[in-house]
Amino acid sequence: MNTKNPLYFEQREKSGSSTFTKFYYQYNWALNQALDNLSNNKEYIVFLETHEDVVFADSYKNESNFDFFQVKETKTFSLKQLCTRDKNTKNSILGKLILSIHNKPYKNQVRSLCIVASNGFDFKRILKNNTILSIYSIYDLNDRSVDEVTKCLKEEIGNDIDISKINFHHSKLSVEFDGLQHQMIGKIATLMKKLFPKSYYDAEDAYRAIIDEMCRKGTNTQDYKIWEDFVANKGLKSSEIENIIKTKTTNDFENIRDCFNDISNDLNINAFKKAHIKKSIQNIHAEICSLNLYYIKIYEIINKYIKENQINIYETNANMVINTILKDLGEKIDDINSYEMIVYCLIRRILDESV
C-alpha cells in the first residue's frame, strides 16, 4: 500500500549529497547515534541529507515523529556565532535549523531540532545552572540568552517562529579520519562481543558495509512523494543495520546443542519433550543472533539473575533451578517461552565460563 510521504517537500539544499567527503563526519555521527538507539526496543529509520544533515524517524510508519540534526565538526560555537549572519550567508546556523521546519507541512511531526558540534559549545556563562550536560535544550540557557535568540530569529525569519524544539548536542566523536573510524569499529566490536561472546565477528567489515549503505542512500538527491519509496531509497532502517551486523557474525548452534544434550538427562524429560525444547532453544538462538531486541532484553534479564545468584546448574537440581528462576522473575519474562529461554541462558552461562 502506498502512503503519503510527510517529508515530501522541496529541500533547502542538496549540496551535501554530491560532496560526500565534506560530510564524512556526519555519516559517522549518524551511525554512532543509530548504534546507541539499538539499546531501545523500537524500530527507527535514519535519513542522510534530507531537510537536515541527519534525520531520525522513530518508527517505520509515515506517522513517525522526527528528530532533525545539523552536524558541525569544526569548532566550539558560542551563542553569538550560532545567531550571526555574515556577509556571505543569508541565514545564521540557528536560522537554517529553524527553516528546516518553518511553515512546513510536517512541522508538528518534528520533535526536536538539534545542533551537533564536535567541540561543543561555549555556554558556561549563559547557563541557568552550572551543570555539565552532553545535550542542552534552549531553555537550559538563561532567560536573557533565550530572549536574544528569539529576537535574532524573529529579525531573520519573522515573528511566527518556535524555538522550543532547539537542542545543542556536544558530540564526543573524533574529527580525525582514522580516529573516527577506529571509534566506530570499536563500538561495533563491543556490541558484537556483548551479543555473541563466543562467536567470530568482523567489526571492520560491518562498519564499512553500513557506511557504504549510508553513503549510497545519502548521495541520492531525488525526492519521493510516496513514503515507502522515500524509505527504500533515502532511509536506513534499524532492522537493516541489525542484519548487516548479523551477516558479519558467525555464531553456530553446535556447542549449545551439545551442551543441552549433556544436561537434558537432569531435566527428567522424555524424548518428545527433549526434541521440543531443543527446537525451541534453537529458535531462541536464531532470534538473538538476528538481534531481536525483545529476545535480547529477556536474555539479559535472566542472565543477570544467574550471575547475581552465582547459579551453576551442575551443582544443583536443574529443574529446581529453573522453577526458582521462573518464580522469582515472574512477569518480567512471562511473554516468551520462559522455560526454554532459561535453559538457553543456563547453557550459554556454562559455555561462557568454559572459555
N, C-alpha and C positions, 0 to 999 in steps of 0.2 A: 504494500500500500504506500502510495506517495503522500507525504505530509509536507506542509509548508515549512520552508527554512526560515526561522525567525531572524537569522542574521543576514538574510539576503538584502543587501543594501550596498550602494556604491561605497567602496572602501576609500579611506582618506589617502592612502598611498600604498604603492606596491613595490617600491624600490628595494626593500629588504628581500623580497622574493627572488630578485635577479642578482643579488650580490651576497651570496651565502657566506663568503669568507668574513665579511664585515660583521656579520651577525652570528658567528660561531658560538660565542659565549651564551647567547640567549637560548640556543638549541640545547646546550648542555644544562643550562639552568632549568629549562622546561623538563628535561629528563630527570634531573635531580628532584624536582617537585613531584613528578609523576611517580618516582620510586617511593618518595615519602607517602604519597597517597595510597600506596599498596597496603599500608597498615590499616586503612579503613575498609570495611567490608562493603564497599559500594562501587558501582560502575562509574566511570568517568571517561571523558574524551579530552585530549589535548589538541589544540589547533595552533599552528605556527603561521605567522604573517597574515592574520585576518582581523582587520579593525585595530588590533594591537599586536605587539610582538608575540605575545603568548596569551591564549585564551583557554581556560578550563571550563568544561561543561560538567555538571555534577550527575549526569545520567546519560543514557543513550537516546533519550526521547527529545523531541523538539520543544517540549515544555520545560526543558532544563533551565536551571539557574546558571549564570555565567560569572566567572571572575576574570577580569582583564588585567594584564601585567605589561607594563612598559619597562624594558630591561636596559639598564645602563651599566657599562663595565669600565668606565673611565676614571672617575674621581669621586671625592667626597662632595656632596651637594649641601649648600646652605639653602634656607628657605627663599632667600632673595634670588639665588640662581634659578631655583625652580619656577619662580614667578616672573622672571625678567625676559623681555623680548629684545633681542639685539637687532641691529640694523639688517641682518641677513635672514631673519626668521619672522614669519607672520605671527606665530604663536609661541608662547612660552611652553616649557615642558609640562607644567600642570594644565595649561590651556589645551594642549594637544590631548592630554589624558581625558579631560572633561569632554572635549569634542568627539571622543570615541562613542559617547552615548547621548550627547546633547541633541534633543529633538529627533532622536532615532526611535523607530517603532519598537525596538527590542529593549529600550531603556529600563523598563520595570523588571526585566529578567536578569539584569546585571546586578550582582550582589556587592561587588567591590571593584574599585579602581586602584591599582597598586603601582607605585614607582619602585622598581627594584634597583638597588645600587650596590656594586661590588665593594665599594669603600665606605658605604654607609652615609650618614647624614650629620651635618654639624648643627644639631638641635639642642645641645646641652643647656644653653642659656634661655631657651624659649619653651622648655617643657614645663607642664604643670607640676610634675613630680620629678625626683632625681632618679627614678627607676631606669635601668638599662634594659631595653627590650630589643628583640630582633625585628619586631613589627610594631610600628606606631600607627595609630589612627590619627586622623586630622584633629580629633578632639583630645589627644594627648598633649597637643600644643597649648600654650596659654591663650587666654581669650584675645589678647591684643594681636597675637600672630594669626589666629583664626580670622579675625576681622580684616587683617591685612590681606590674607589670601582671598577672602570674599571680595574685598574692594578691587584688587588687581584683576580677578577673573571677571567681575562684572564689567570693568572698563574694557577688557579684552573681548569678551564674548557677548555680554548682555545681562540683563537682570535675572532672567529665568535660568538660573544655574543651581545645581545641587552638589555641594561639596561633601556631603555626609558619607559618601562611599569611598573617599580618598584614604589610602593607606601608604605607608612608607616601609619598605622591606629591605633590611640590610642582608645582602647575600654573603655567604661565607665561602663561596667557590673561588678558587684561584683564577686570576685573569691570564696567567701564563698558559700557553697552549699545552705543553707537556704536563704541567701540574694539574690542569683541568682534567685532562684525560685520565691521569693516574687516580685522581679523586673519584671520578665516576666509575672507573673499572673496579676500584677498591670497594665502592659502595655496592656494586652489583655482586661482587665476590662475597661480601659479607652477607647479603641477602640469600645468595645461593647456599652458602655454608650453613646458615641458620635453618633453612628449609630442608636441605639434603645433606646432613653431616657426614654420611658415609658414601657420598657419590663423587664422581668426577665431573667437574664443570669447567667451562671455558668462559670466564667473565669477559675477557677482551673481545672474543667473537660476539658475545651477546651485546656488549656495548656498541660495537661497530654496526651490528645489524640494526639495532634500534635507532642509532643516529642516522644511518643511511636511509631508513624509512622516514624519519622526521624530515630529512633533507628533501626526499622525494615529494613529500606532502607540502612542505613549506615553500618550495620553489615553484609550485603550481599557482599561477596568478589568475586562474579562471574563477568566475563567480558561478554560484549554483542556486537556482530557485528552489529545488527540491532538497529537503533536509537529508534524505538518505544518500543522495549524490554528493552533497556537501561533506558529510561524514566520511564517505568512502574515499573521496579524493583529497580532502584537506585535513581530516582528523585522524588521530591515532587512539584507538580505544584501549582501555586498561586491559581487556582480555587479549588484545594483540600483543601488548608488551609482555604479558604473562606467558603467552605462547612462545614468543621469541626466547625468553629465558628458559622455558621448558625444553625447547629443542637443543639448547646448548648445555643441557644437564643430562648425564647418564645415571640412571638410578634403577637397577634391576630388582626384581621381586624374589630372586632365588634365595638370598640369605634369610629374608623374612619368612619365606615358605618353609625352609629347612628348620628354622628356629621354632616355628609353630608346630611342626611335626614332633620336635623334641619335647615340647611342653604339653601337647594335646592329651597325653595319657593322664596327666594330673588333673585334667578338666572333667574326667568321668563322663565322657560323651560317646555316643555311638558313631558308627562310620558315616551315617547320613548327616548327623549334626556336625561332625567334623568337616565334611565336604562343604556344608553350607557356610560355616564360619570361615573356612579358608577362602571361599569365593568372596565373602563379604570383606575380609581384610585386604584382599587383592584389589577390590573396587575402591576401598578407602585409600589404599596406597596410590592408586591411579589418580584419585581426586586430589590428593596432596601434591603429587608430582605435577599435576596440571595447575597448581597454585590456586586451587579452590579455597578462597579465603575463609569461607564458613568452616570447612573441614579443618583448616589450619588453626583457626581460633579454638575449636573444640579440642584438637590435638594439644595445643599449648596449655589449655586449662587442665587437662588430665596429666600431662607430662609434668607440669609444675607441682601438682599434688603428689605425684610419685616421687619427685626429687625431694620435696619438703619433708615427706614422711619416710624417706630412705627405704623405699619398698624394694625388696628383692624377691621375685616370685619363686626362686629356687629354695628360699629359706622358710617358706610357709605354705599353707594350703592355697593353691591357686584360686579355687572358687571362692574361698573366704576373702581373699584379697579383692577379687573383682566385685563381690557383693558389697564389701565395705566402701569401695570407691563409688559404686552406684548409689549407695545410701547417702554418703557424705556430699557428693556433688549434685545429686538430685536433678532439679530442673535446668541446671546450667548445661547439661548435656542430654536433655530429655528428647530433643528433636532429631536425633540422629541414631543410628544403630549403636546404642550405648555399650552393650556387652562386647560387641565385636571391636568397637573403637578402643575400649580399654585393653582388650587383648592385643590389639595392634600397638598401642602405646607401650605396653609392658615388653613386647618383643623388641621394639625399637630401643627401649631403655637397655635391654640385655645386650643388643648389638653395639650400641654406642659405648657401653662400658668395656666391651671386649676389644675396642680399638687400641 
